[in-house]
Amino acid sequence: MDDFLKPVRTISTVKDTPSAHGSSNQQQGSRVAVIESPEDVLGALKTQPDYETVGEALRYLSSAVHSKQSFSILLPGALAAQIIHILVGVTIPDYWRSFTDSSKDPLCRNQIIRCLQSVSGIGAVIARLKLLIADAKQSKPAEGIRNLSQHIEDLLDVLSRILGGDEISWQIWTDVILLAPNTVQQTLIWKEYVSQTASGKVLAIAAEAEDTSEISRTGRKDAWLAQGREYATWLGRNIVGMIKRMRASSENEKAGISTILGKALMLGHTGKYRLISPLLSELSDPDLSSRSQSILQRLAAYQQRQFMNSTIVCLSKNYLDSIPNTKDEVSLKRSRMVSGVAGLIHSLIRGNDVLSDYLVSILTGAVSGAVDMNLACRRSMIAALSTEAGRLQAIMDRSLASFGDQMYIRHTPILHQEALSQTLLLACGYVHRSQPTSLAALSNSSVHRNGMSNRIGASSPRARFLGIVVGTVISEFVDTPDKRMKFELDKVEAGEVKWYKQLTQVQDPLGNPSDLISPDTKRTETHDKSKQNLKKTQQQPKAPHPKVGSKRTAVDSSQIVGPRIVEILDSSEDDDLVPYGKPDSDPEDEDDDPTMVQRNKPTAPVYIRDLIAGLKENEDYDRHQLALSTAAILIRKKVNFGKEVTDHIEQLASTLVGLNDPFELENFSEMRQKALIATLLAQPAQMGQWFARSFFSGDYSLTQRVAMLTTMGLGARELAGLENSSTGLTTPTSSFPSKILPPKLHKLYAAEATPVAALSNKMEHLMLSPMAASAADSLTGPNALKIRTFSSRMAVEAKRKKPIPNALAAIVAQNFFFPLTGRWWTHMQASDPDNIYTSPHLLPPFLQTLAILLNASGPSTLSLPQMTSELWDLLLSVRGAAVQDPLILAALLFALLTLLETNEDKQRLAREHAKELLETQEWVRGVFERLGAGAEEDEKVRMLAAGVMVRCHEVVEKYQRTMAGDMMDY
């Protein structure tokens, strides 16, 4: 019968925790249990011991942790598991806070941490946290039985202390080697520790525990275990500590370190380059560098490639981002940073064929991610391979083969093609200096000749230009002056060709890794300098203020220059003079409490450095609000005066994007957006590339990434001379009562919550209205029966729009559009299943921004054919995601409609994009038929689909002969 009685739920009650000082009073007369064996410890901990008994048990356990002959709680076993289970499940909930607050025996906390610094202890804490989290997600138990949040906080604190420090991994490794009886058990225990820490188990359970508990509401600081960046940095420092302490002749230690390093490289955190950063900062030591090489060679090939990826990202962010990525002579000068990075990479790949071949693959575009590297990074990588002539030859051969491939020219984003052309010219310069005959043989090969023919015949002007550049440079190397290739170019293109030619003259020497200054050291030096400058400013003598009083002090007239005010003493009074009225009272004096009067109100910032300081202010509300409200005006005012904005432009943009609204300002998003647009317009070419790069590579939230897209879209329209009145940046204030939410909540919950969405809706209306009017006009009867009204010539001229100078057309492709599309393809090739860029939160504004950029550039833009090709390929690739989400579908259809409307040359569309046109028409027809009439959102999507179908049908019907001939390869 007992089998039928099964408990539905088990709830463990918690007894009142005795205080550190009150336990002796409660247990007066009781005798502390004698503990002489681990069995005594287990028995004592099971019987609800008092404070002194727990302390005695912990002292016994901690004194025998390294006892190999007798019992050690650090070695996995049945008895050790039972004791750890009691410590984690009973002792810590009952006594941990007493240990923390006690001044009687401060060693108890350290002793219990030392007893749990093992694979078994960490596993027990993780298992207990999982149980508490699962229990907390269920219905809450009766009040007063227990406090799950308090238990979770205590266990997180314990786990943070167990894993705290840079030597804990080495400590656990030495404990395993000392206590484990054989090699097999040592390997198994160490792999379990690696699985706990390097695979992300601890990070995941800590983050889930913080979300479940009430830590954020209690005001406690979040545990570092739940922060991905800090956790990756901690793991990297532990690996560096193990490498420093290992013996060069110990193969066992190398195997253990390679196991944890290889597992840590697979950590799925976006900031895992921080894992590599502590190791790279220590590679200036030759001994540590040789040890690192031996460990890297033990890793699997895919792990070594992952290590090199993280290394390149880390070096680029920490050292090479300060070098300008512009097409001028400054970007080609020799740099100590470039040489230092080249020397560090060379020290890693020396004697390692896997890493050397992988660098060649990255540089030649065979691996995604090369487009995110700036020119300085590519220079460093080629310089690191400069001692290997065979690999430089391979870079040149592979780059030239891909560069001239017809499929590569037609379907590869221009950003990738530019990066490959720069790599090709850098490699040509190195090869020509060492082996001139190799370049001459390559120039006469069929690969080069066919490639140049494909480039010259390309439909994209930018693709043709890159072919002209490479062909001209190679011809100058190998041909005589009378046989060299020559092209007539305008002034702008000639200047860019000159810069590309200078790439072949770049020769970066291999530097010393010790030349690199770690980012922490750099920040410390900057902080020290700022403190010294502040101290000097404070020590400057202030001008004395004149004393105000009844007695007047004599003033030496010899020191006064210019007119003076002289007091005339006259006791007579003139009755005809009307005295002035009393001045109005100061509004600040109206406060009853004189301590609340603020006389030192902040003034609006005058300099950009003061603006940045005000934006970073987190304590002074008035200063922060004043800085943000005047940011856009100050930036626009300072653009044409000196180089103040130019020198701080990227720092200013980074500060604005990273703002988190600490004071919950009324129009925070609007003010920040205006400031960001002003920053973009200050340096459009440079900041367009910066925003595109930061959108994909920066560590920002979804809201901040959407703000970057909005900045690029609205800033581009302003450059093109178009109005942004429909974006909602200027919130109208109305005193008339209405049935809408307050402005802040209305912005949050309204369908058009972002300016990009509002602008896209207006553009949809402008594009669909003529179609609807034409359809209605066709239903009213034949044109012969209609009355046509004629307007005067002056009325027609008044309605005609005047031409507006479009400053965007010259820079939109290279600095706005191609950086976005090129990096999007790079991240899609990474095959990350949790890619945020395909989510319904980012993909719709991304597609809308691309459409806005295309529309703002205008139909006369020279790069419109290539922009159309890249956008069309991108739109067709996201059809699968669009079918699953209506927001993505609406954005996709809007982008397709904008693409068809902007390209006024329909014959070119039919000739060059016949396949895409027919494929789009059939897919949109299926979408239109699948969407039935019903909700308002579905009707909007149906209207967009109908508009796309109409535009596609017009082109197909008019140019179907051209399209059929093109598709049949006539």
Secondary structure, 3 states (H helix, E strand, C coil): CHHHCCCCCCCCCCCCCCCCCCHHHHCCCCCCCCCCCHHHHHHHHHCCCCHHHHHHHHHHHHHCCCCCCCCCCCCCCHHHHHHHHHHHHHHHHHHHHHHHHCCCCCHHHHHHHHHCCCHHHHHHHHHHHHHHHHHHHCCCCCCCCCCHHHHHHHHHHHHHHHCCCCCHHHHHHHHHHHHCCCHHHHHHHHHHHHHHHCCCHHHHHHHHHHHHCCHHHHCCCCCHHHCHHHHHHHHHHHHHHHHHHCCCCCHHHHHHHHHHHHHHCCCCCCCCHHHHHHHHCCCCCHHHHHHHHHHHCCCCHHHHHHHHHHHHHHHHHHHHCCCCCCCCHHHHCCCHHHHHHHHHHHHHHCCCHHHHHHHHHHHCCCCCCHHHCCHHHHHHHHHHCCCCHHHHHHHHHHHHHHHCCHHHHHHCCHHHHHHHHHHHHHHHHHHHHHCHHHHHHHHCCHHHHHHHHHHHCCCCHHHHHHHHHHHHHHHHHHCCHHHCCCCCCCHHHHHHHHHHHHHHHCCCCCCCHHHCCCHHHHHHHHHHHHHHHHHHHHHCCCCCCCCCCCCCCCCCHHHCCCCCCCCCCCCCCCCCCCCCCCCCCCHHHHCCCHHHCCCCCCCCCCCHHHHHHHHCCCCCHHHHHHHHHCHHHHHHHHCCCCCHHHHCHHHHHHHHHCCCCCCCCCCHHHHHHHHHHHHHHHCHHHHHHHHHHHHHHCCCCHHHHHHHHHHHHHHHHHHCCCCCCCCCCCCCCCCCCCCCCCHHHHHHHCCCCCHHHHHHHHHHHHHHHHHHHHHHHHCCCCHHHCCCCCCCHHHHHHHCCCCCCCCCCCCHHHHHHHHHHHHHHHHHCCCCCCCHHHCCCCHHHHHHHHHHHHHHHCCCCCCHHHHHHHHHHHHHHCHHHHHHCHHHHHHHHHHHHHHHHHCCCHHHHHHHCHHHHHHHHHHHHHHHHHCCCCCHHHHHHHHHHHHHHHHHHHHHHHCHHHHHHHHCCC
